[in-house]
């Protein structure tokens, strides 16, 4: 019986002895397989490279009501209807910007340059309604300043980026009461920054282009000075590269408002503002 078992096991032992050393080793991957594995490994994000910041930024940006289909088109149509051709003349350009007031609060604005006026509209992109119009005659604009923002020495506020400030009465200084009144509107200047949606598409980039706005405004103001000179003013617009001073010190209201974009029409949870 044992001899029979040994005979049955003999062929297996012989078969193992007949296998070459190369056949007993694991099969090596081909050259193409190695390259493909290397490509997959390189394409796979590493643990330290994972980031949700771009997606989160896009999510926040798309909350602006101005980005909803048809909203901007309707808004432009509404504000253009409010232009008085006898006073303002023809419309040249439309811009989407944000105003920074004397207390450092950001406020969403539609801006039009016409033959004779710079028109600044506070527009409600939720209710499709214009709440306020500020008309600045182009022939009284005497300076356009652009540059980084600055604050008083002991101010707790700060603001990154550049702004554009337009002056039209260099001889009139804001009163003490106006400086400390957050709702004052009698300042002889207005300050703009680029709207937060400027990078969402090429179309919005053009609407929010501060450099182009500055050039178009200067051209229109120079022309208005020539056509209708303002008594007591030099016929020209001075363009300056200088710091934009915001004389605000504590600004808790502006800090909370700007952080939460309260000056913009945005979707906020289940309610719109």
Residue pairs with C-beta under 8 A, 6 or more apart in sequence:
29 37
61 67
61 196
61 197
61 199
61 200
62 200
63 266
63 267
63 268
64 125
64 196
64 197
64 264
64 265
64 266
65 71
65 125
65 126
65 265
65 266
65 267
65 272
66 72
66 75
66 96
66 108
66 125
66 195
66 197
66 265
67 197
67 200
67 204
68 125
71 125
71 128
72 96
72 207
74 128
75 110
75 123
75 125
75 128
76 94
76 110
78 123
78 128
78 129
78 130
79 94
79 110
79 112
79 119
79 121
79 123
79 130
80 91
80 94
80 112
82 121
82 130
82 133
83 91
83 112
83 114
83 119
87 116
87 117
87 135
88 114
88 115
88 116
88 117
88 119
88 135
89 114
89 115
89 116
89 117
90 114
90 115
91 112
91 113
91 114
92 112
92 113
92 114
92 115
92 216
92 220
93 112
93 113
93 213
93 216
94 110
94 111
94 112
94 207
95 110
95 111
95 112
95 113
95 207
95 208
95 209
95 213
96 109
96 110
96 111
96 195
96 197
96 204
96 207
96 208
97 109
97 110
97 111
97 192
97 193
97 194
97 195
97 208
97 210
97 213
98 106
98 107
98 108
98 109
98 192
98 193
98 194
98 195
98 196
98 263
98 264
99 106
99 107
99 109
99 120
99 190
99 191
99 192
99 193
100 106
100 107
100 149
100 159
100 163
100 191
100 192
100 193
100 246
101 107
101 182
101 191
102 174
102 178
102 179
102 184
102 187
102 246
102 247
102 248
103 182
103 248
103 251
103 253
103 254
104 157
104 159
104 246
104 248
104 251
104 254
104 258
105 182
105 253
105 254
105 257
105 258
105 263
106 193
106 254
106 257
106 258
106 261
106 263
106 264
107 122
107 263
108 122
108 123
108 125
108 195
108 263
108 264
108 265
109 120
109 121
109 122
109 123
109 192
110 120
110 121
110 123
111 118
111 119
111 120
111 121
111 192
111 213
112 118
112 119
112 121
113 119
113 138
113 216
113 217
113 220
114 220
115 138
115 220
115 224
116 137
116 138
116 139
116 224
116 228
117 135
117 136
117 137
117 138
118 135
118 136
118 137
118 138
118 141
118 166
118 217
118 220
119 133
119 134
119 135
119 136
120 133
120 134
120 136
120 190
121 130
121 132
121 133
121 134
122 130
122 131
122 132
122 133
123 129
123 130
123 131
124 130
124 131
124 265
125 265
126 265
126 272
126 273
134 185
134 190
136 166
136 168
136 190
137 168
137 224
137 230
138 220
138 221
138 223
138 224
138 225
139 221
139 224
139 225
139 227
139 228
139 229
139 230
139 233
140 168
140 169
140 230
140 233
141 166
141 167
141 168
141 217
141 221
141 237
142 167
142 168
142 170
142 233
142 234
142 236
142 237
142 238
143 166
143 167
143 170
143 237
143 238
143 239
143 240
144 164
144 165
144 166
144 167
144 214
144 217
144 218
144 221
144 237
144 238
144 239
144 240
145 164
145 165
145 167
145 239
145 240
145 241
145 242
145 244
146 162
146 163
146 164
146 165
146 210
146 214
146 239
146 240
146 241
146 242
146 244
147 162
147 163
147 240
147 241
147 242
147 243
147 244
148 161
148 162
148 163
148 243
148 244
149 158
149 159
149 160
149 161
149 162
149 163
149 243
149 244
149 245
149 246
150 243
150 244
150 245
150 246
151 157
151 158
151 159
151 245
151 246
151 247
151 248
151 249
152 245
152 247
152 248
152 249
154 249
155 248
155 249
155 250
155 251
156 249
156 250
156 251
157 246
157 248
157 249
157 250
157 251
157 254
157 255
159 246
161 193
161 194
162 193
162 210
162 244
163 191
163 192
163 193
163 244
164 191
164 192
164 193
164 210
164 213
164 214
164 244
165 189
165 190
165 191
165 192
165 244
166 189
166 190
166 191
166 192
166 217
167 188
167 189
168 188
168 189
169 188
170 188
172 188
173 188
174 184
174 186
174 187
174 188
175 186
177 184
178 184
178 186
178 187
179 247
182 253
191 244
191 246
192 210
192 213
193 210
194 208
194 209
194 210
195 204
195 207
195 208
196 261
196 264
197 204
197 208
198 204
198 205
198 207
198 208
198 209
199 205
206 212
214 239
218 237
218 239
221 237
222 236
222 237
225 233
225 235
225 236
225 237
226 235
229 235
248 254
256 262
257 263
262 273
265 272
265 273
266 272
266 273
